Amino acid sequence: ESHEVQYYADLLNLSPKYFGTVIRQTTGIKASQWIVRYVITQAKSLFAYRPDLTIQQIAHQLGFPDQMTFSRYFKANAGMSPKKYRSQF
């Protein structure tokens, strides 16, 4: 639903600072970077295993308000557009 550290910290009943500390100690990266990687991994998985879903449906499932916002986010973090990534399958 959200891509903010606060959202994930709240899900786990942790403070954002403590959540960030745990993520950094566990993964070696900032919590915000971990969230980006998680969202992109989920998107890639949906592209690979759910070819029946449109890009808009995937964007909605991942908590983006619209396909354009998701496409910009995906391209900035995955290095290619969702359409180009999907064409690999």
Secondary structure, DSSP 8 states (H G I E B T S, - for coil): ---SHHHHHHHTT--HHHHHHHHHHHHSS-HHHHHHHHHHHHHHHHHHH-TTS-HHHHHHHTT-SSHHHHHHHHHHHHSS-HHHHHTT-
